[in-house]
Amino acid sequence: MKLGCIGDDFTGSSDLANNLAKEGMRVTQFTGVPEGPAPADIDAGVVALKSRTIPAAEAVRLSLEALDWLRAQGCEQFFFKYCSTFDSTPEGNIGPVIDALLDRLGTETAIVCPAFPATGRSVYQGHLFVNDALLSESGMESHPLTPMTDPDIRRVLARQTRRAVGHVAAPTVFEGAEAIAKALAAEAGAGRPLTVVDAIRDEDLREIGRAARGLTLITGGSGVALGLPANLLEPGRAAPPSETWTGLEGPAALIAGSASRMTRAQIKRWAESNPAREITADDVMEERVTPAEAARAALDAEGTMLLYSSADPETVKAAQDRYGREIVAGRLEAFFAETARALVGGRRDAPRHRRGRDLGRRGRGAGHHRPAHRPRDRPRRARRRRRGPGPGAGPQVRQFRRRGLFRQGPRDPRGADMSDITNLREDVCRFAGALHARGLTHGSTGNISVRTPDGGLLVTPTGSSFMTLDPARLSRFDADLNHVEGDRPTKEMPLHRAFYETRSTAGAIVHLHSCHSVALSMMPEVDPDDFLPHLTPYPIMQLGRVKLLPYYMPGDAAIGDAIRGLAGKRSAVMLANHGPVVAGKSLEAAVYAIEELEAGARLAMMTRGLSPRALTEADVSALVTKFDVAWDD
């Protein structure tokens, strides 16, 4: 492998792999960092991460892990791929990742070019345009997670990096690769090693690629990849692929979550002549629809259904104001991830970040205008609708069952369906990873338990990190709470046992050491019987009253005794100077509730000392009545 690529999301990484393949390279794309070596006969490897909007430190860690693996495969040049609209915030993640990659590689100079004129992205005078509009006027200024309000890439990057940012203007680019290379050297010599390079034509990208022949690191959108293969192909170090990928046939469904203007236009066009169903933020937050129901609707549809959550900026902002930006984004992402799993019959073998997976060879036939999946045309006909993949399910569901994607699974000797246990193991690791990625836990802190169908428990092991949990190593208890399998469980088992013993409805327990809730627990004015101030409705609706318990040493059996003393009347407690504990009817419910607790504590700390306008007693009473909240002891 000569060229090693790191992408900050899956779809952009696919675009990058596609462009490299179209230019004659043999390419393999991986989801996450592989554990073993790459195939020996490839020219380029693309490691697709999910690092665009996670905390910057985590994005850096994942990117360096990918870099180290690519270096071990013998790569000579490296490419960091980010979005062609430079999606980021003042904190990152583009600048911090570039800095970290340069530091690890022991070099200073890198090209910065998010342009891809063929898709309407161009850079001129250091400013990023989307078609004929500045980035800040393209709709990206209303992006729900990374609003781009400054079109000057030089300024945006300068706020994220500790290195100085230079610029190579379009007239120099038009002179060709040699002029670009000289300009890059001049910028580096002047102390500006990160150089934004203009590009308004695809041929500009090819010249930039040729100019980058001697650079160790190139960064940009997938378009810059058009010029990189020539650096390998011309000397004969790589060969054009001999195979052509022809796609797949079978049932299909589409999922769209982007709020961009283009995506919304595509959704409108699709819905004019095809089945489509909108999943709103309210649908997900209020649990009006489940992933299984959404998947069932798609599988039973006449034709290929589009499931989408895209909305105009005003609607997106209103949802963020109601629920919190990070919370609603996380819930929607989790909803569609579960929907995708349900569409293939509940398969849980999709790779996680640390389990890189070869997604297949990219050959000349995989042009980016060619669909990867060609659903068969099916005649419109009446179809009986039933819930679940039973005998009367639609033909798509029956075909999925024939292909083994609706698995019934063998029975465990202890009485549980093994496929159910496997799914629960994956759920624990997936939710734990999401909590870690959002900064709600760190190091080896926090623990999770969940009820199994046989009345036992799955529990996260002691000393484990939510970031790297292994489903096979989770601690398993039987119905009598005897440890029967897996690693040694968390030392906080006393608090888990106490909740299950006193709350018969508890299906899962989540305990975190989240920062803002712990900080609030140390404030002298906090009401021990009603920990969270009544600032917004959702902590009240999801948690009821949160009890603040005194400080106990972690693992102390007295924590369990204190929880038992509540006689099951509270679903959430706050351990002073330690962290929150929440019981939910399901793992999903417990995770969402503890996120709400942390968000409420964060808001309380942000407004502390400012005399915020809180909900009135009448407001609280109305919420308790309408949503049947367990409130009075």
Steps between C-alpha positions, in 0.01 A plus 500: 500500500644835393225750583335500843177696544304598810140619459296672769176330392386197304332657197781745436749216528297311240522800267875511553544128431283535192707787359825313556358191330377699201854629455634145478595404855416175675321619813351340808282693744486403868250599768710587801859398560564139395649261752698305241704584190352637179477290182843480341391595148346844554643842422293709741308440820225728630424477872151643556454643849206676660693792642352815348285616791632303798720675760825621344721292730316184400523592131875546540536165676310310232685676217840423650398139548408485130827671404708253698326207333549649152868563569536138604364400157790682332321815378724774363244780481193580708172676430263640763156533347236734646177643365511721190303758701772493770247393766653596835475733799753744650622211716555264207514232400691572178779714645578284805513184287732661242730621778510155658567322169785738414651457846486121477648503148779736604427752226353851483354565154154401378260607227147601601250480214134404557408581138322265259371710208316206341267502801477878523769556767773744403760706685587847370709759686492265795119513515285190462207514259208260458403545136475879467440575869748560777506217753340730757206564266456146369281358775802364688471797734198316643663158535363343820841389633767699315352832384743657254463877528844599368588414137870590539666163552820673609325668792301189593810281506707760686254480789554123524874452456817612674678530162489805275281479190616607154337525158574416137269704278326391180734678252792297635295179486417568134875497423518133590664258741848650495375848589278357775792306649718812507222701663449230765872507579493880522206495742673242718821702492304804617375307801157409360516119467124437464413632157150550366514448124240643261327267253209589272541227234557127524823545304617723785463203735715285272774763494481535879537124528810503282645786705448291814723216377765573763266576791440247774153630591225642278164607638176589329173381357479187289556704182871551569539124462459542124859619476670257737495166310718642222782532753492122539384388157753693293808334654331163460459441872128431466292325238146563375244262652394205291159445658174686463242519775148453369297578812236291677137411441224456755262689729610849595417793725644850519587699813574873495587720795682799357336841536681648200311673220612238250379210713165670557466556125585136432244384756232717340582362156501139621170536685324623187492148356624264774396406854653723767446543872620787714630420848493826694703590805178501701418150374829372639518706818139425594540134393206521260671252269761233560784394269331163455179669386687724256687202355179300471334783308792511258504125447126487440495798262415465133830607353812632670410717798698800618512557877621850578538751781618798295331831568539870430729705729212653696354159582842364594572793730160471667567134577845583636352769723240256635726205567861618484719486191725211601218298650269515199789433260606195699147366524439535126831336420428210733147465358618464141786270601245269659273535197783391272559194718131419497492525121740207479315296755674607817851410393753624754820410318569849370853606596578752769783752489763265632400215275594612154319323222600463136209647305620363171708590201422812304548451126451708189132418478409670828441849367345740748191544283438126495279351772660248730168322536240443231163408649297277277188647349198348668142517377256691715258263664293468811689368798383394839657705780602328819723595787835326491646238267228243551348264243300781341789745469571672172722343231805705599478369856453144379806537277701634794394197703601263220839669490537443874486865601205452736677269738321299765823385660580195713386472858748547783507217757393757761179564306573823309494544124865542401419751227324715763804480728730587210287799411504621861878466515534713187249753635698545821823561307334730247331721758814502715707611202252777424513626860880504487504676162277776640734558791260370766755255635877470487780256567361187663217677684132416481312171483188353340281201574202364308245226567521191279192306385570222751491743794877534529726796432770615262743739673801698385824363649707674764778722371357507147462805277171579329711579193635148451247257647503150355151343480638153565668606826202660673425350841193278500286408800226239521153564643633446853770760432782248501792602277507230232694643207734775384745732676473608862209746532513863606563564868177703501284186494342594839322800349386299197364220718317749721320663209391167351381378841288809568377594152332207328467699177875562470640348181835678506720713729751761382756665731731778376754745640372780277657837570214747544281278717796428729581871518140584590502235774772698677305826509373588850159632392386177329179344637589140597144386437468670160849522354428672167348850494182519293637689201363292209225237474695198380694407815167506682331287235778240471642489852245623749674626812867406527622413850844627605670238717803568722853419390605136530824339393459339154389139535383546859209269581345793688405651164273204441351538847428868434324415174296227669398760756315685224274194459496528122342847501775666296621395155808721526742592775803723512797375700663811645852569372472182293238476225139435392324162494185450293268201463289463186250253361748433220865576433403766250267667751766498772762650269270774377391582855855529633589724205204717599625510859844617390349759264284632783799522733701678234225757455480546877874566522491737202223709656622476860501842665306659212149465648357317196125486445406149614180306445227581748346249739192504278717421196658207681165372623358511148795301365472240775129456430516494120796264474413284802829571674568318828556805718374469856674271746 
